[in-house]
Amino acid sequence: MGQVSASAPFIVGTSEPAPGDAGKEAPCRVVSNDRVNSAYRHLVIAAGPAALAAQPGQFFNLCPSRAARFPWPRRPLSVYEVDAAAARISFLHGCTGSGADRLAGLKKDDVINVAGPLGTGFRLDPAWRHVVMLGRGAGLAPLAALAQQAVTIGVGVTAIVSARTADLMMADTVFATAGTVVPVLDTDRSGDVDNVERLVEGVIGGQRVDAFFTAGSNRLMQLLKRLGRRHGIPGQVALEQVMACTFGPCYVCVRNFDVDGRRQLRRICIDGPVFDLQEAAGV
């Protein structure tokens, strides 16, 4: 299996730094912050050239305002859509928790402090003809951004989009512009791992699949790891983890990885958040 994601750890003074103004902090104007469903909102902000260079899988660290009455830790959010023509970037964010409440309270023309783009994004080979994306919840955001990039380079997409209930289904219209969308739900058990496995096997049996991409669910990640080993299909995964600094030195966001037969700790913020699928341990 060929490696399709740079998963080597970032070493200060040795690794090549991110290009341009990556990680730059800037105040941005809120364009809209509409509710998608009972669990998520769609936040759109006006952004400058450095932010608009963000790649699928990268993330930004957001804070409502330096003038906020109470201290508020930044919240890392994956890029959902980049509209370079309109100079806008958007995010999907949850509606529960005190931090989410602050984001949910943002209104049009409010100012939000944004740092980014941060981390390592997905890599999509223009030579590939078809890929499978499998995601759930907030993990749909980076995959949707990747699907939009796939359209621009002519890579076909089959997106299996998972949700608890039909009303929580998200990003399916975005994936539909890139290819085939297969919604699966917990309520009718179409989202059960066994059924999703049959769906992915059906795609593999019907055409060549060059790579797997996944985010948002450990059980779905483990499924694609098994199928990747079975069929020799490489893959990438975008991982989530509680973060503090998002630049590497605090080591709050470390997770386990299996690399060349050895267990290693790597930081989600700077070594990822996108990693080689077979190396991600899931714990």
C-alpha positions as CSV (number, residue, x, y, z in Angstrom):
1,M,0.0,0.0,0.0
2,G,1.3,3.4,-0.9
3,Q,1.4,6.1,1.7
4,V,-0.8,9.0,0.7
5,S,-0.4,11.2,3.8
6,A,2.7,12.8,5.3
7,S,2.5,11.5,8.8
8,A,6.1,12.1,10.0
9,P,6.2,14.1,13.1
10,F,6.9,17.9,13.0
11,I,10.4,18.6,14.5
12,V,11.2,22.2,15.3
13,G,14.3,23.4,13.4
14,T,14.2,20.3,11.1
15,S,10.8,20.1,9.5
16,E,10.0,22.6,6.7
17,P,7.7,25.4,8.0
18,A,4.3,26.0,6.6
19,P,4.3,28.3,3.6
20,G,3.3,32.0,3.7
21,D,1.3,33.4,6.6
22,A,0.0,30.1,7.9
23,G,-1.0,30.5,11.5
24,K,-1.4,34.2,11.3
25,E,-3.9,35.8,13.7
26,A,-6.5,38.2,12.3
27,P,-9.8,39.8,13.2
28,C,-12.6,38.6,10.8
29,R,-16.1,39.8,10.2
30,V,-19.0,37.4,10.6
31,V,-21.1,37.1,7.4
32,S,-23.6,34.7,8.8
33,N,-24.1,32.1,11.5
34,D,-27.2,30.1,10.7
35,R,-28.5,27.0,12.3
36,V,-28.1,23.8,10.2
37,N,-30.1,21.6,12.5
38,S,-30.6,21.1,16.3
39,A,-27.0,20.2,16.8
40,Y,-24.9,22.3,14.4
41,R,-24.5,25.8,12.9
42,H,-22.9,27.0,9.8
43,L,-20.5,30.0,10.5
44,V,-19.3,32.1,7.5
45,I,-16.6,34.7,7.9
46,A,-14.9,37.2,5.6
47,A,-11.2,36.2,5.2
48,G,-8.0,37.5,3.8
49,P,-5.6,35.9,1.3
50,A,-3.6,33.9,3.9
51,A,-6.8,32.3,5.3
52,L,-8.2,31.6,1.9
53,A,-5.1,29.5,1.1
54,A,-6.3,26.9,3.6
55,Q,-6.4,23.3,2.4
56,P,-9.0,20.6,3.2
57,G,-8.3,19.1,6.6
58,Q,-6.6,22.1,8.0
59,F,-8.2,24.0,10.8
60,F,-8.5,27.5,12.4
61,N,-8.5,28.5,16.1
62,L,-11.4,30.8,16.8
63,C,-12.2,33.3,19.6
64,P,-15.3,35.5,19.5
65,S,-13.5,38.7,20.6
66,R,-10.6,40.0,22.6
67,A,-13.2,42.3,24.2
68,A,-15.3,39.4,25.6
69,R,-16.4,39.9,29.2
70,F,-15.0,36.5,30.4
71,P,-11.9,34.5,29.3
72,W,-12.8,32.2,26.5
73,P,-10.4,29.5,25.2
74,R,-10.1,29.4,21.5
75,R,-12.0,26.7,19.7
76,P,-10.3,24.7,16.8
77,L,-12.7,24.2,13.8
78,S,-11.9,22.4,10.5
79,V,-12.4,24.2,7.3
80,Y,-15.8,23.4,5.7
81,E,-15.9,25.6,2.6
82,V,-13.5,28.1,1.0
83,D,-15.0,30.6,-1.4
84,A,-12.1,32.4,-2.8
85,A,-14.2,34.5,-5.2
86,A,-16.2,35.9,-2.3
87,A,-13.3,35.9,0.1
88,R,-15.1,33.8,2.6
89,I,-14.4,30.7,4.7
90,S,-17.1,28.7,6.5
91,F,-17.2,26.2,9.4
92,L,-19.6,23.7,11.0
93,H,-19.7,24.0,14.7
94,G,-21.7,22.3,17.5
95,C,-24.4,24.0,19.6
96,T,-23.8,22.4,23.0
97,G,-21.4,23.5,25.7
98,S,-20.4,27.0,27.0
99,G,-17.8,27.5,24.3
100,A,-20.3,26.5,21.6
101,D,-22.8,28.9,23.1
102,R,-20.4,31.8,22.6
103,L,-19.9,30.8,18.9
104,A,-23.6,30.3,18.5
105,G,-24.2,33.9,19.7
106,L,-22.2,35.5,17.0
107,K,-24.3,37.7,14.7
108,K,-23.7,39.2,11.3
109,D,-21.0,41.9,11.3
110,D,-19.6,40.7,14.7
111,V,-15.8,40.4,14.8
112,I,-14.2,37.1,15.5
113,N,-10.5,36.6,16.2
114,V,-9.1,33.8,13.9
115,A,-5.7,32.1,13.8
116,G,-4.8,29.9,10.9
117,P,-4.7,27.9,8.8
118,L,-3.1,25.4,11.0
119,G,-2.0,21.8,10.8
120,T,-1.5,19.3,7.9
121,G,-4.4,18.8,5.4
122,F,-5.5,16.0,3.1
123,R,-3.5,15.1,0.0
124,L,-5.5,14.4,-3.1
125,D,-3.5,12.9,-6.1
126,P,-4.7,14.3,-9.4
127,A,-3.9,11.0,-11.0
128,W,-6.6,9.2,-8.9
129,R,-9.9,8.6,-10.6
130,H,-12.2,7.7,-7.7
131,V,-12.1,7.9,-3.9
132,V,-14.5,6.9,-1.1
133,M,-15.2,9.3,1.7
134,L,-16.9,8.1,5.0
135,G,-17.8,10.6,7.7
136,R,-20.1,11.6,10.5
137,G,-20.9,14.7,12.6
138,A,-18.3,17.4,12.7
139,G,-16.0,15.1,10.6
140,L,-18.1,15.9,7.6
141,A,-16.7,19.4,7.5
142,P,-13.1,18.5,6.3
143,L,-14.4,15.8,4.0
144,A,-16.8,18.3,2.4
145,A,-13.9,20.7,1.7
146,L,-12.0,17.8,0.2
147,A,-14.9,16.8,-2.0
148,Q,-15.0,20.4,-3.4
149,Q,-11.3,20.1,-4.2
150,A,-11.9,16.8,-5.9
151,V,-14.3,18.5,-8.3
152,T,-11.7,21.0,-9.4
153,I,-9.2,18.3,-10.3
154,G,-11.7,15.8,-11.8
155,V,-11.5,13.1,-9.1
156,G,-14.8,11.2,-8.6
157,V,-16.2,10.8,-5.2
158,T,-18.5,8.3,-3.4
159,A,-19.5,9.8,0.0
160,I,-21.1,7.7,2.6
161,V,-22.6,10.2,5.1
162,S,-23.6,9.0,8.5
163,A,-25.9,10.6,11.1
164,R,-28.0,9.6,14.1
165,T,-31.3,10.7,12.5
166,A,-32.4,12.1,9.1
167,D,-32.8,15.7,10.5
168,L,-29.1,15.6,11.6
169,M,-27.8,14.8,8.1
170,M,-25.3,17.4,6.9
171,A,-23.2,18.4,3.9
172,D,-25.0,15.9,1.7
173,T,-25.8,18.6,-0.9
174,V,-22.1,19.6,-1.0
175,F,-21.0,16.0,-1.6
176,A,-23.7,15.7,-4.3
177,T,-21.8,18.2,-6.4
178,A,-18.7,15.9,-6.3
179,G,-20.3,12.6,-7.0
180,T,-22.5,9.9,-5.4
181,V,-23.9,10.4,-1.9
182,V,-25.1,7.5,0.2
183,P,-26.8,8.6,3.5
184,V,-26.9,6.1,6.4
185,L,-28.7,6.5,9.7
186,D,-28.7,5.0,13.2
187,T,-32.5,5.1,13.3
188,D,-33.0,2.6,10.5
189,R,-29.7,0.7,11.2
190,S,-28.4,1.5,7.8
191,G,-25.5,3.1,9.6
192,D,-24.5,-0.1,11.3
193,V,-20.9,-1.0,10.6
194,D,-21.8,-4.3,8.9
195,N,-24.1,-2.5,6.5
196,V,-21.6,0.3,5.8
197,E,-19.0,-2.4,5.1
198,R,-21.3,-4.0,2.5
199,L,-21.8,-0.5,0.9
200,V,-18.0,0.1,0.6
201,E,-17.4,-3.4,-0.7
202,G,-20.0,-2.7,-3.3
203,V,-18.3,0.4,-4.5
204,I,-14.9,-1.4,-4.6
205,G,-16.5,-4.2,-6.6
206,G,-18.1,-1.8,-9.1
207,Q,-15.0,0.3,-9.9
208,R,-11.4,1.0,-9.0
209,V,-11.1,2.9,-5.7
210,D,-7.8,4.8,-5.3
211,A,-8.1,5.9,-1.7
212,F,-10.2,6.1,1.4
213,F,-10.8,9.3,3.5
214,T,-12.6,9.4,6.8
215,A,-13.3,11.7,9.8
216,G,-15.7,12.0,12.8
217,S,-16.1,8.4,13.9
218,N,-13.6,5.9,15.4
219,R,-15.8,2.8,14.5
220,L,-15.9,4.0,10.8
221,M,-12.2,4.7,10.8
222,Q,-11.5,1.1,12.1
223,L,-13.8,-0.2,9.3
224,L,-11.9,1.6,6.6
225,K,-8.6,0.4,8.1
226,R,-9.7,-3.2,7.8
227,L,-10.9,-2.7,4.2
228,G,-7.8,-0.8,3.3
229,R,-5.6,-3.7,4.4
230,R,-7.9,-6.2,2.8
231,H,-7.9,-4.5,-0.6
232,G,-4.6,-2.7,-0.6
233,I,-6.2,0.7,-0.7
234,P,-4.4,3.6,1.1
235,G,-6.2,6.1,3.1
236,Q,-6.1,9.3,5.2
237,V,-8.0,10.2,8.4
238,A,-8.6,13.6,10.0
239,L,-8.6,13.2,13.8
240,E,-10.1,15.3,16.5
241,Q,-8.7,15.9,20.0
242,V,-8.9,18.5,22.8
243,M,-6.2,21.2,22.0
244,A,-4.6,24.0,23.9
245,C,-1.9,25.9,22.0
246,T,-2.5,24.4,18.6
247,F,1.1,25.1,17.6
248,G,2.8,22.0,19.1
249,P,4.7,22.9,22.3
250,C,2.0,22.1,24.9
251,Y,1.6,18.4,23.9
252,V,-2.1,18.4,25.1
253,C,-3.4,16.8,21.9
254,V,-1.2,13.7,21.7
255,R,-2.6,10.4,20.5
256,N,-1.3,7.0,19.8
257,F,-0.1,5.8,16.4
258,D,1.3,2.5,15.1
259,V,4.3,3.3,12.9
260,D,6.5,0.5,11.5
261,G,5.4,-1.9,14.2
262,R,6.1,0.6,17.1
263,R,3.6,2.6,19.2
264,Q,4.3,6.4,19.0
265,L,2.7,9.5,20.4
266,R,2.0,12.4,17.9
267,R,0.4,15.7,18.2
268,I,-2.9,16.2,16.4
269,C,-2.4,20.0,16.0
270,I,0.9,20.1,14.2
271,D,1.7,16.5,13.1
272,G,-1.9,16.3,11.8
273,P,-4.8,16.6,12.1
274,V,-4.6,14.4,8.9
275,F,-2.7,11.2,9.2
276,D,-2.1,7.9,7.3
277,L,-5.2,5.8,8.0
278,Q,-3.2,2.6,8.8
279,E,-1.1,4.4,11.4
280,A,-3.9,5.9,13.4
281,A,-4.5,3.7,16.5
282,G,-7.9,5.2,17.4
283,V,-7.1,5.4,21.2
